[in-house]
Amino acid sequence: MQPLETTRLRLRFITFDDAPFILKLYNTSGFLRFVGNKRLSTEPDAEHYIENAFLTMERDKGVSLLVVEEKQTSTPIGVCGLIKREVLDAYDVGYGFLPQATGKGYGTESVLAVIRYAEQQEHIDELVAITTADNEASKALLNKAGFQFAKTQQVLEDGRALLLYSLTMRQYD
């Protein structure tokens, strides 16, 4: 992947200096509820996660989540990018934002930038995204970005359904 910019946001590569931010984001109640507990309780845990999740995926698959920051302040507010999961045939658009950054259109703005990148730079024909059935904000974001519900991917241990959304680039044009 490469860094991306929108009118208000910069999506950049993660560094180990982002460990305090990742620790904070990945321990918010929304992240824990909708994405899951990655067991990050210290900055060294976050650094290890950055290496094993973000940097390894970038190195091995050529894609990764990017840190989303407000251009004006350079303050990190979330993550967004492409993920290549073994269990999915297509690239997955992933994202997560701090609570104070939600409801401002940052998620949609970031996801649309990633879609444009995937189509124009990587020539990807189809993208998918996954979310839980009870994550209304995520479902609304995906609908705004042009994704359509495809199927229930699986039922999680807690009984919640994990939904798969898809976007074909010709439908996006």
Secondary structure, 3 states (H helix, E strand, C coil): CCCEECCCEEEECCCHHHHHHHHHHCCCHHHHHHCCCCCCCCHHHHHHHHHHHHHHHHHHHCCCEEEEEECCCCCEEEEEEEECCCCCCCEEEEEEECHHHCCCCHHHHHHHHHHHHHHHCCCCCEEEEEEECCCHHHHHHHHHCCCEEEEEEEECCCCCEEEEEEEEHHHHC
